[in-house]
Amino acid sequence: MPIPETYKAFRRTTGDLPRTIVPSTEPMVQELAPHDVLLKIHAVSLNFRDVGMLNGRYPVDVIERGIPCSDAAAEVAAIGSAVKDFAIGDHVSVNFDLGHLVAGDDEPMQALGGDVDGVLREYAVFEDKELVQLPKHLSWEEASTIACAGVTAWTALDNLKAPNPRSALLQGTGGVSLFALLICLAAGIKPIITSSSDKKLEEIRKLSSDVGTINYKTVSDQVSEVKRLTDGKGVDFVINNTGPASLPEDISFLRSRGGVVSLVGFLAGFNGDWQPSAIMALMSKFAKLKGIGVGSKQDFVELNQFLAEKKVSLAPLVDRVFTFDESPAAFDYLYSGSHVGKVIIKVQD
């Protein structure tokens, strides 16, 4: 296809909080460099960080007036002369962190939608090394959920490399928790998910009879309930979406040896009080406390291979789909907390 002269995008406003996003018409580069790939973006999914950047709850500086969002499903529309791994028509996504392509590398973070312009736009140009092939069985909307929420869930579950994992505790019903739930079900791991809403938990139970649920507002002793749901053993994984305050209790949820608590979010802020007993519990259980910053391109590729091999449907993740012009309303809906799963923006057919 001919390269368009301009494309539509949304950019963050500046000034007093809370901010919003506004439409913008952007010039398009007219000549691709040898390793450039022109993407036609079909769908974008939102993450809590996207609204956090607007309301002051995101703890990292971002570029002013930046294009938001990190998660997209796109089609290769044109390629540079040296591109070998992608062809026109391929379904691809961009790695969340353009500087984190191989696990263990030391490049500075270049997080889409924060440090660099993101994907809430009709077209974008990225280098081929920053892209991954998407599983072919997924719709655009489903595939748009993987880059941040999916890879975060995958790395929080230790890339499923632990020997014989049996169960996982997932906090809340947002995108990371629901993605982790689908991974667990596909891998034969019992997921237990928490919420303060019985209505949301009822919806979750419709996915599988193997899912355990806990309303943390009405269940006073969550540790005992987790033990009951795991035949007295405790869980192999805890995915913490709330922040440091709950980490001591998270360790109590773990089985007696070798579990993992993955800290992936900060919905309840950054304050926490670590008592000596929590430190001793971490040590005596030989447990791992793992900080998660999404993951590498290598992790993204591994997850896509798992999803393709297991033919995992991500349709249960999709809570609501907005049109491109409705992008500001999509942000408001995510911030309201009414969703179960992912909020999607359909950019174009």
ROMAR-234007 format. One record per residue (C-alpha): residue number from 1; residue in one letter; y, z, x. Coordinates in steps of 0.5 Angstrom, whole numbers. Layout:
residues N
<dotor dose="NUM" rose="A" c2="Y" c3="Z" c1="X"/>
...
***
This chain:
residues 349
<dotor dose="1" rose="M" c2="0" c3="0" c1="0"/>
<dotor dose="2" rose="P" c2="7" c3="-1" c1="2"/>
<dotor dose="3" rose="I" c2="11" c3="5" c1="5"/>
<dotor dose="4" rose="P" c2="16" c3="8" c1="0"/>
<dotor dose="5" rose="E" c2="23" c3="8" c1="2"/>
<dotor dose="6" rose="T" c2="24" c3="15" c1="-2"/>
<dotor dose="7" rose="Y" c2="19" c3="20" c1="-5"/>
<dotor dose="8" rose="K" c2="20" c3="26" c1="-10"/>
<dotor dose="9" rose="A" c2="19" c3="33" c1="-7"/>
<dotor dose="10" rose="F" c2="21" c3="41" c1="-9"/>
<dotor dose="11" rose="R" c2="25" c3="45" c1="-4"/>
<dotor dose="12" rose="R" c2="27" c3="52" c1="-4"/>
<dotor dose="13" rose="T" c2="34" c3="54" c1="-6"/>
<dotor dose="14" rose="T" c2="38" c3="59" c1="-1"/>
<dotor dose="15" rose="G" c2="43" c3="65" c1="-3"/>
<dotor dose="16" rose="D" c2="41" c3="71" c1="-7"/>
<dotor dose="17" rose="L" c2="34" c3="73" c1="-9"/>
<dotor dose="18" rose="P" c2="31" c3="72" c1="-13"/>
<dotor dose="19" rose="R" c2="31" c3="64" c1="-11"/>
<dotor dose="20" rose="T" c2="28" c3="58" c1="-14"/>
<dotor dose="21" rose="I" c2="26" c3="51" c1="-13"/>
<dotor dose="22" rose="V" c2="30" c3="45" c1="-14"/>
<dotor dose="23" rose="P" c2="28" c3="38" c1="-14"/>
<dotor dose="24" rose="S" c2="30" c3="33" c1="-9"/>
<dotor dose="25" rose="T" c2="29" c3="26" c1="-7"/>
<dotor dose="26" rose="E" c2="27" c3="25" c1="1"/>
<dotor dose="27" rose="P" c2="27" c3="19" c1="5"/>
<dotor dose="28" rose="M" c2="20" c3="17" c1="8"/>
<dotor dose="29" rose="V" c2="19" c3="15" c1="15"/>
<dotor dose="30" rose="Q" c2="18" c3="7" c1="15"/>
<dotor dose="31" rose="E" c2="14" c3="6" c1="21"/>
<dotor dose="32" rose="L" c2="7" c3="11" c1="22"/>
<dotor dose="33" rose="A" c2="6" c3="13" c1="29"/>
<dotor dose="34" rose="P" c2="-1" c3="12" c1="32"/>
<dotor dose="35" rose="H" c2="-4" c3="18" c1="30"/>
<dotor dose="36" rose="D" c2="0" c3="19" c1="23"/>
<dotor dose="37" rose="V" c2="-3" c3="19" c1="16"/>
<dotor dose="38" rose="L" c2="1" c3="18" c1="10"/>
<dotor dose="39" rose="L" c2="-2" c3="22" c1="4"/>
<dotor dose="40" rose="K" c2="-1" c3="21" c1="-3"/>
<dotor dose="41" rose="I" c2="-1" c3="28" c1="-6"/>
<dotor dose="42" rose="H" c2="-5" c3="28" c1="-13"/>
<dotor dose="43" rose="A" c2="-5" c3="36" c1="-14"/>
<dotor dose="44" rose="V" c2="-2" c3="42" c1="-11"/>
<dotor dose="45" rose="S" c2="-5" c3="49" c1="-12"/>
<dotor dose="46" rose="L" c2="0" c3="56" c1="-12"/>
<dotor dose="47" rose="N" c2="-1" c3="62" c1="-8"/>
<dotor dose="48" rose="F" c2="2" c3="69" c1="-8"/>
<dotor dose="49" rose="R" c2="6" c3="67" c1="-2"/>
<dotor dose="50" rose="D" c2="9" c3="61" c1="-5"/>
<dotor dose="51" rose="V" c2="13" c3="66" c1="-10"/>
<dotor dose="52" rose="G" c2="13" c3="72" c1="-5"/>
<dotor dose="53" rose="M" c2="18" c3="67" c1="-1"/>
<dotor dose="54" rose="L" c2="23" c3="67" c1="-7"/>
<dotor dose="55" rose="N" c2="23" c3="74" c1="-9"/>
<dotor dose="56" rose="G" c2="23" c3="77" c1="-2"/>
<dotor dose="57" rose="R" c2="16" c3="80" c1="-2"/>
<dotor dose="58" rose="Y" c2="14" c3="75" c1="3"/>
<dotor dose="59" rose="P" c2="14" c3="79" c1="10"/>
<dotor dose="60" rose="V" c2="15" c3="73" c1="15"/>
<dotor dose="61" rose="D" c2="21" c3="69" c1="16"/>
<dotor dose="62" rose="V" c2="21" c3="62" c1="13"/>
<dotor dose="63" rose="I" c2="25" c3="55" c1="14"/>
<dotor dose="64" rose="E" c2="31" c3="55" c1="9"/>
<dotor dose="65" rose="R" c2="31" c3="50" c1="4"/>
<dotor dose="66" rose="G" c2="24" c3="49" c1="6"/>
<dotor dose="67" rose="I" c2="19" c3="45" c1="2"/>
<dotor dose="68" rose="P" c2="14" c3="50" c1="-1"/>
<dotor dose="69" rose="C" c2="6" c3="50" c1="-2"/>
<dotor dose="70" rose="S" c2="0" c3="50" c1="3"/>
<dotor dose="71" rose="D" c2="-6" c3="47" c1="-1"/>
<dotor dose="72" rose="A" c2="-6" c3="40" c1="-3"/>
<dotor dose="73" rose="A" c2="-11" c3="35" c1="-5"/>
<dotor dose="74" rose="A" c2="-9" c3="28" c1="-3"/>
<dotor dose="75" rose="E" c2="-11" c3="21" c1="-2"/>
<dotor dose="76" rose="V" c2="-10" c3="17" c1="5"/>
<dotor dose="77" rose="A" c2="-5" c3="11" c1="3"/>
<dotor dose="78" rose="A" c2="-4" c3="9" c1="10"/>
<dotor dose="79" rose="I" c2="-6" c3="10" c1="17"/>
<dotor dose="80" rose="G" c2="-3" c3="9" c1="24"/>
<dotor dose="81" rose="S" c2="-6" c3="4" c1="29"/>
<dotor dose="82" rose="A" c2="-10" c3="10" c1="33"/>
<dotor dose="83" rose="V" c2="-13" c3="13" c1="27"/>
<dotor dose="84" rose="K" c2="-21" c3="13" c1="27"/>
<dotor dose="85" rose="D" c2="-23" c3="19" c1="23"/>
<dotor dose="86" rose="F" c2="-20" c3="17" c1="16"/>
<dotor dose="87" rose="A" c2="-20" c3="11" c1="12"/>
<dotor dose="88" rose="I" c2="-15" c3="9" c1="6"/>
<dotor dose="89" rose="G" c2="-18" c3="12" c1="0"/>
<dotor dose="90" rose="D" c2="-21" c3="18" c1="3"/>
<dotor dose="91" rose="H" c2="-20" c3="25" c1="0"/>
<dotor dose="92" rose="V" c2="-17" c3="29" c1="5"/>
<dotor dose="93" rose="S" c2="-13" c3="36" c1="5"/>
<dotor dose="94" rose="V" c2="-8" c3="39" c1="11"/>
<dotor dose="95" rose="N" c2="-10" c3="45" c1="15"/>
<dotor dose="96" rose="F" c2="-6" c3="51" c1="12"/>
<dotor dose="97" rose="D" c2="-4" c3="53" c1="20"/>
<dotor dose="98" rose="L" c2="-2" c3="46" c1="24"/>
<dotor dose="99" rose="G" c2="-3" c3="50" c1="30"/>
<dotor dose="100" rose="H" c2="-10" c3="53" c1="28"/>
<dotor dose="101" rose="L" c2="-15" c3="48" c1="29"/>
<dotor dose="102" rose="V" c2="-20" c3="51" c1="33"/>
<dotor dose="103" rose="A" c2="-23" c3="58" c1="32"/>
<dotor dose="104" rose="G" c2="-20" c3="62" c1="38"/>
<dotor dose="105" rose="D" c2="-14" c3="58" c1="40"/>
<dotor dose="106" rose="D" c2="-8" c3="60" c1="42"/>
<dotor dose="107" rose="E" c2="-2" c3="56" c1="39"/>
<dotor dose="108" rose="P" c2="4" c3="59" c1="35"/>
<dotor dose="109" rose="M" c2="3" c3="59" c1="28"/>
<dotor dose="110" rose="Q" c2="5" c3="53" c1="24"/>
<dotor dose="111" rose="A" c2="4" c3="55" c1="17"/>
<dotor dose="112" rose="L" c2="5" c3="50" c1="11"/>
<dotor dose="113" rose="G" c2="10" c3="52" c1="6"/>
<dotor dose="114" rose="G" c2="13" c3="57" c1="11"/>
<dotor dose="115" rose="D" c2="14" c3="55" c1="18"/>
<dotor dose="116" rose="V" c2="14" c3="48" c1="17"/>
<dotor dose="117" rose="D" c2="15" c3="44" c1="10"/>
<dotor dose="118" rose="G" c2="9" c3="44" c1="5"/>
<dotor dose="119" rose="V" c2="6" c3="40" c1="0"/>
<dotor dose="120" rose="L" c2="10" c3="40" c1="-6"/>
<dotor dose="121" rose="R" c2="12" c3="33" c1="-6"/>
<dotor dose="122" rose="E" c2="9" c3="26" c1="-8"/>
<dotor dose="123" rose="Y" c2="8" c3="23" c1="-1"/>
<dotor dose="124" rose="A" c2="7" c3="27" c1="6"/>
<dotor dose="125" rose="V" c2="6" c3="24" c1="13"/>
<dotor dose="126" rose="F" c2="1" c3="29" c1="18"/>
<dotor dose="127" rose="E" c2="-3" c3="27" c1="24"/>
<dotor dose="128" rose="D" c2="-10" c3="26" c1="23"/>
<dotor dose="129" rose="K" c2="-12" c3="32" c1="27"/>
<dotor dose="130" rose="E" c2="-9" c3="36" c1="22"/>
<dotor dose="131" rose="L" c2="-13" c3="33" c1="16"/>
<dotor dose="132" rose="V" c2="-20" c3="35" c1="14"/>
<dotor dose="133" rose="Q" c2="-25" c3="31" c1="9"/>
<dotor dose="134" rose="L" c2="-25" c3="34" c1="2"/>
<dotor dose="135" rose="P" c2="-32" c3="34" c1="-2"/>
<dotor dose="136" rose="K" c2="-33" c3="28" c1="-6"/>
<dotor dose="137" rose="H" c2="-36" c3="32" c1="-12"/>
<dotor dose="138" rose="L" c2="-29" c3="35" c1="-13"/>
<dotor dose="139" rose="S" c2="-23" c3="33" c1="-18"/>
<dotor dose="140" rose="W" c2="-16" c3="33" c1="-15"/>
<dotor dose="141" rose="E" c2="-15" c3="40" c1="-18"/>
<dotor dose="142" rose="E" c2="-21" c3="43" c1="-16"/>
<dotor dose="143" rose="A" c2="-20" c3="41" c1="-9"/>
<dotor dose="144" rose="S" c2="-13" c3="43" c1="-8"/>
<dotor dose="145" rose="T" c2="-15" c3="50" c1="-9"/>
<dotor dose="146" rose="I" c2="-19" c3="50" c1="-2"/>
<dotor dose="147" rose="A" c2="-14" c3="50" c1="4"/>
<dotor dose="148" rose="C" c2="-11" c3="57" c1="3"/>
<dotor dose="149" rose="A" c2="-15" c3="61" c1="-2"/>
<dotor dose="150" rose="G" c2="-22" c3="58" c1="0"/>
<dotor dose="151" rose="V" c2="-21" c3="58" c1="7"/>
<dotor dose="152" rose="T" c2="-19" c3="66" c1="6"/>
<dotor dose="153" rose="A" c2="-25" c3="67" c1="2"/>
<dotor dose="154" rose="W" c2="-29" c3="64" c1="7"/>
<dotor dose="155" rose="T" c2="-27" c3="68" c1="13"/>
<dotor dose="156" rose="A" c2="-26" c3="74" c1="9"/>
<dotor dose="157" rose="L" c2="-34" c3="73" c1="8"/>
<dotor dose="158" rose="D" c2="-35" c3="72" c1="15"/>
<dotor dose="159" rose="N" c2="-37" c3="65" c1="14"/>
<dotor dose="160" rose="L" c2="-43" c3="68" c1="11"/>
<dotor dose="161" rose="K" c2="-46" c3="69" c1="18"/>
<dotor dose="162" rose="A" c2="-48" c3="76" c1="17"/>
<dotor dose="163" rose="P" c2="-55" c3="77" c1="17"/>
<dotor dose="164" rose="N" c2="-58" c3="78" c1="10"/>
<dotor dose="165" rose="P" c2="-51" c3="80" c1="6"/>
<dotor dose="166" rose="R" c2="-53" c3="82" c1="-1"/>
<dotor dose="167" rose="S" c2="-46" c3="84" c1="-4"/>
<dotor dose="168" rose="A" c2="-39" c3="84" c1="-4"/>
<dotor dose="169" rose="L" c2="-33" c3="88" c1="-7"/>
<dotor dose="170" rose="L" c2="-27" c3="83" c1="-9"/>
<dotor dose="171" rose="Q" c2="-21" c3="86" c1="-11"/>
<dotor dose="172" rose="G" c2="-17" c3="83" c1="-17"/>
<dotor dose="173" rose="T" c2="-18" c3="76" c1="-21"/>
<dotor dose="174" rose="G" c2="-13" c3="72" c1="-17"/>
<dotor dose="175" rose="G" c2="-15" c3="65" c1="-13"/>
<dotor dose="176" rose="V" c2="-18" c3="69" c1="-7"/>
<dotor dose="177" rose="S" c2="-23" c3="73" c1="-11"/>
<dotor dose="178" rose="L" c2="-25" c3="68" c1="-15"/>
<dotor dose="179" rose="F" c2="-26" c3="63" c1="-10"/>
<dotor dose="180" rose="A" c2="-30" c3="69" c1="-6"/>
<dotor dose="181" rose="L" c2="-34" c3="70" c1="-13"/>
<dotor dose="182" rose="L" c2="-36" c3="63" c1="-13"/>
<dotor dose="183" rose="I" c2="-38" c3="63" c1="-6"/>
<dotor dose="184" rose="C" c2="-42" c3="69" c1="-7"/>
<dotor dose="185" rose="L" c2="-46" c3="66" c1="-13"/>
<dotor dose="186" rose="A" c2="-48" c3="60" c1="-9"/>
<dotor dose="187" rose="A" c2="-50" c3="64" c1="-3"/>
<dotor dose="188" rose="G" c2="-54" c3="69" c1="-7"/>
<dotor dose="189" rose="I" c2="-50" c3="75" c1="-6"/>
<dotor dose="190" rose="K" c2="-48" c3="79" c1="-12"/>
<dotor dose="191" rose="P" c2="-40" c3="79" c1="-13"/>
<dotor dose="192" rose="I" c2="-37" c3="85" c1="-16"/>
<dotor dose="193" rose="I" c2="-30" c3="84" c1="-18"/>
<dotor dose="194" rose="T" c2="-24" c3="89" c1="-20"/>
<dotor dose="195" rose="S" c2="-18" c3="88" c1="-25"/>
<dotor dose="196" rose="S" c2="-14" c3="93" c1="-30"/>
<dotor dose="197" rose="S" c2="-15" c3="88" c1="-35"/>
<dotor dose="198" rose="D" c2="-22" c3="88" c1="-40"/>
<dotor dose="199" rose="K" c2="-20" c3="81" c1="-42"/>
<dotor dose="200" rose="K" c2="-20" c3="78" c1="-35"/>
<dotor dose="201" rose="L" c2="-26" c3="82" c1="-34"/>
<dotor dose="202" rose="E" c2="-30" c3="79" c1="-40"/>
<dotor dose="203" rose="E" c2="-28" c3="72" c1="-38"/>
<dotor dose="204" rose="I" c2="-31" c3="73" c1="-31"/>
<dotor dose="205" rose="R" c2="-37" c3="76" c1="-34"/>
<dotor dose="206" rose="K" c2="-38" c3="69" c1="-37"/>
<dotor dose="207" rose="L" c2="-39" c3="66" c1="-31"/>
<dotor dose="208" rose="S" c2="-45" c3="69" c1="-29"/>
<dotor dose="209" rose="S" c2="-50" c3="75" c1="-31"/>
<dotor dose="210" rose="D" c2="-50" c3="77" c1="-24"/>
<dotor dose="211" rose="V" c2="-43" c3="79" c1="-23"/>
<dotor dose="212" rose="G" c2="-41" c3="86" c1="-23"/>
<dotor dose="213" rose="T" c2="-34" c3="88" c1="-26"/>
<dotor dose="214" rose="I" c2="-30" c3="95" c1="-25"/>
<dotor dose="215" rose="N" c2="-24" c3="96" c1="-29"/>
<dotor dose="216" rose="Y" c2="-20" c3="100" c1="-24"/>
<dotor dose="217" rose="K" c2="-16" c3="103" c1="-29"/>
<dotor dose="218" rose="T" c2="-21" c3="106" c1="-33"/>
<dotor dose="219" rose="V" c2="-27" c3="108" c1="-28"/>
<dotor dose="220" rose="S" c2="-24" c3="114" c1="-25"/>
<dotor dose="221" rose="D" c2="-30" c3="114" c1="-19"/>
<dotor dose="222" rose="Q" c2="-30" c3="107" c1="-17"/>
<dotor dose="223" rose="V" c2="-34" c3="109" c1="-11"/>
<dotor dose="224" rose="S" c2="-40" c3="112" c1="-15"/>
<dotor dose="225" rose="E" c2="-40" c3="105" c1="-20"/>
<dotor dose="226" rose="V" c2="-40" c3="101" c1="-14"/>
<dotor dose="227" rose="K" c2="-46" c3="105" c1="-11"/>
<dotor dose="228" rose="R" c2="-49" c3="104" c1="-18"/>
<dotor dose="229" rose="L" c2="-48" c3="97" c1="-18"/>
<dotor dose="230" rose="T" c2="-52" c3="96" c1="-12"/>
<dotor dose="231" rose="D" c2="-58" c3="101" c1="-13"/>
<dotor dose="232" rose="G" c2="-54" c3="106" c1="-9"/>
<dotor dose="233" rose="K" c2="-53" c3="102" c1="-2"/>
<dotor dose="234" rose="G" c2="-46" c3="100" c1="-2"/>
<dotor dose="235" rose="V" c2="-43" c3="93" c1="-1"/>
<dotor dose="236" rose="D" c2="-43" c3="89" c1="5"/>
<dotor dose="237" rose="F" c2="-36" c3="86" c1="4"/>
<dotor dose="238" rose="V" c2="-30" c3="88" c1="1"/>
<dotor dose="239" rose="I" c2="-24" c3="83" c1="0"/>
<dotor dose="240" rose="N" c2="-18" c3="87" c1="0"/>
<dotor dose="241" rose="N" c2="-12" c3="84" c1="-3"/>
<dotor dose="242" rose="T" c2="-8" c3="90" c1="-4"/>
<dotor dose="243" rose="G" c2="-6" c3="92" c1="2"/>
<dotor dose="244" rose="P" c2="-7" c3="98" c1="7"/>
<dotor dose="245" rose="A" c2="-6" c3="104" c1="2"/>
<dotor dose="246" rose="S" c2="-13" c3="103" c1="-1"/>
<dotor dose="247" rose="L" c2="-17" c3="101" c1="6"/>
<dotor dose="248" rose="P" c2="-20" c3="109" c1="7"/>
<dotor dose="249" rose="E" c2="-23" c3="108" c1="0"/>
<dotor dose="250" rose="D" c2="-25" c3="101" c1="2"/>
<dotor dose="251" rose="I" c2="-29" c3="104" c1="7"/>
<dotor dose="252" rose="S" c2="-33" c3="108" c1="2"/>
<dotor dose="253" rose="F" c2="-35" c3="102" c1="-1"/>
<dotor dose="254" rose="L" c2="-39" c3="99" c1="5"/>
<dotor dose="255" rose="R" c2="-46" c3="100" c1="6"/>
<dotor dose="256" rose="S" c2="-49" c3="105" c1="11"/>
<dotor dose="257" rose="R" c2="-49" c3="100" c1="17"/>
<dotor dose="258" rose="G" c2="-45" c3="94" c1="19"/>
<dotor dose="259" rose="G" c2="-40" c3="92" c1="13"/>
<dotor dose="260" rose="V" c2="-34" c3="89" c1="13"/>
<dotor dose="261" rose="V" c2="-27" c3="90" c1="10"/>
<dotor dose="262" rose="S" c2="-23" c3="84" c1="10"/>
<dotor dose="263" rose="L" c2="-15" c3="85" c1="9"/>
<dotor dose="264" rose="V" c2="-13" c3="79" c1="6"/>
<dotor dose="265" rose="G" c2="-7" c3="81" c1="2"/>
<dotor dose="266" rose="F" c2="-1" c3="86" c1="1"/>
<dotor dose="267" rose="L" c2="0" c3="86" c1="-7"/>
<dotor dose="268" rose="A" c2="1" c3="93" c1="-7"/>
<dotor dose="269" rose="G" c2="6" c3="93" c1="-1"/>
<dotor dose="270" rose="F" c2="5" c3="95" c1="7"/>
<dotor dose="271" rose="N" c2="5" c3="103" c1="6"/>
<dotor dose="272" rose="G" c2="-2" c3="107" c1="8"/>
<dotor dose="273" rose="D" c2="-4" c3="114" c1="10"/>
<dotor dose="274" rose="W" c2="-10" c3="114" c1="15"/>
<dotor dose="275" rose="Q" c2="-14" c3="120" c1="15"/>
<dotor dose="276" rose="P" c2="-18" c3="122" c1="21"/>
<dotor dose="277" rose="S" c2="-24" c3="122" c1="16"/>
<dotor dose="278" rose="A" c2="-23" c3="115" c1="14"/>
<dotor dose="279" rose="I" c2="-23" c3="113" c1="22"/>
<dotor dose="280" rose="M" c2="-29" c3="117" c1="23"/>
<dotor dose="281" rose="A" c2="-33" c3="113" c1="17"/>
<dotor dose="282" rose="L" c2="-31" c3="107" c1="20"/>
<dotor dose="283" rose="M" c2="-34" c3="109" c1="26"/>
<dotor dose="284" rose="S" c2="-40" c3="112" c1="23"/>
<dotor dose="285" rose="K" c2="-42" c3="106" c1="19"/>
<dotor dose="286" rose="F" c2="-41" c3="101" c1="25"/>
<dotor dose="287" rose="A" c2="-36" c3="98" c1="20"/>
<dotor dose="288" rose="K" c2="-31" c3="92" c1="22"/>
<dotor dose="289" rose="L" c2="-24" c3="92" c1="19"/>
<dotor dose="290" rose="K" c2="-22" c3="85" c1="20"/>
<dotor dose="291" rose="G" c2="-15" c3="82" c1="19"/>
<dotor dose="292" rose="I" c2="-15" c3="75" c1="15"/>
<dotor dose="293" rose="G" c2="-10" c3="70" c1="17"/>
<dotor dose="294" rose="V" c2="-13" c3="64" c1="13"/>
<dotor dose="295" rose="G" c2="-17" c3="61" c1="18"/>
<dotor dose="296" rose="S" c2="-18" c3="55" c1="23"/>
<dotor dose="297" rose="K" c2="-19" c3="47" c1="21"/>
<dotor dose="298" rose="Q" c2="-26" c3="49" c1="24"/>
<dotor dose="299" rose="D" c2="-27" c3="54" c1="18"/>
<dotor dose="300" rose="F" c2="-24" c3="49" c1="13"/>
<dotor dose="301" rose="V" c2="-29" c3="44" c1="15"/>
<dotor dose="302" rose="E" c2="-35" c3="49" c1="15"/>
<dotor dose="303" rose="L" c2="-33" c3="51" c1="8"/>
<dotor dose="304" rose="N" c2="-33" c3="44" c1="6"/>
<dotor dose="305" rose="Q" c2="-40" c3="43" c1="8"/>
<dotor dose="306" rose="F" c2="-42" c3="49" c1="4"/>
<dotor dose="307" rose="L" c2="-39" c3="47" c1="-2"/>
<dotor dose="308" rose="A" c2="-42" c3="40" c1="-1"/>
<dotor dose="309" rose="E" c2="-49" c3="42" c1="0"/>
<dotor dose="310" rose="K" c2="-49" c3="47" c1="-5"/>
<dotor dose="311" rose="K" c2="-45" c3="42" c1="-10"/>
<dotor dose="312" rose="V" c2="-41" c3="48" c1="-12"/>
<dotor dose="313" rose="S" c2="-36" c3="47" c1="-18"/>
<dotor dose="314" rose="L" c2="-29" c3="50" c1="-17"/>
<dotor dose="315" rose="A" c2="-27" c3="48" c1="-24"/>
<dotor dose="316" rose="P" c2="-28" c3="56" c1="-26"/>
<dotor dose="317" rose="L" c2="-22" c3="57" c1="-21"/>
<dotor dose="318" rose="V" c2="-17" c3="53" c1="-25"/>
<dotor dose="319" rose="D" c2="-13" c3="57" c1="-30"/>
<dotor dose="320" rose="R" c2="-8" c3="52" c1="-32"/>
<dotor dose="321" rose="V" c2="-5" c3="46" c1="-30"/>
<dotor dose="322" rose="F" c2="3" c3="44" c1="-30"/>
<dotor dose="323" rose="T" c2="6" c3="37" c1="-29"/>
<dotor dose="324" rose="F" c2="10" c3="36" c1="-23"/>
<dotor dose="325" rose="D" c2="17" c3="36" c1="-27"/>
<dotor dose="326" rose="E" c2="14" c3="43" c1="-29"/>
<dotor dose="327" rose="S" c2="13" c3="46" c1="-22"/>
<dotor dose="328" rose="P" c2="19" c3="52" c1="-23"/>
<dotor dose="329" rose="A" c2="15" c3="54" c1="-29"/>
<dotor dose="330" rose="A" c2="8" c3="54" c1="-25"/>
<dotor dose="331" rose="F" c2="12" c3="59" c1="-20"/>
<dotor dose="332" rose="D" c2="14" c3="63" c1="-26"/>
<dotor dose="333" rose="Y" c2="7" c3="63" c1="-29"/>
<dotor dose="334" rose="L" c2="4" c3="65" c1="-23"/>
<dotor dose="335" rose="Y" c2="9" c3="71" c1="-22"/>
<dotor dose="336" rose="S" c2="8" c3="74" c1="-29"/>
<dotor dose="337" rose="G" c2="1" c3="75" c1="-27"/>
<dotor dose="338" rose="S" c2="-2" c3="72" c1="-33"/>
<dotor dose="339" rose="H" c2="-7" c3="68" c1="-29"/>
<dotor dose="340" rose="V" c2="-14" c3="68" c1="-28"/>
<dotor dose="341" rose="G" c2="-16" c3="64" c1="-22"/>
<dotor dose="342" rose="K" c2="-11" c3="58" c1="-19"/>
<dotor dose="343" rose="V" c2="-5" c3="55" c1="-22"/>
<dotor dose="344" rose="I" c2="-5" c3="48" c1="-21"/>
<dotor dose="345" rose="I" c2="1" c3="43" c1="-21"/>
<dotor dose="346" rose="K" c2="-1" c3="36" c1="-22"/>
<dotor dose="347" rose="V" c2="3" c3="32" c1="-18"/>
<dotor dose="348" rose="Q" c2="1" c3="25" c1="-20"/>
<dotor dose="349" rose="D" c2="-5" c3="21" c1="-22"/>
***
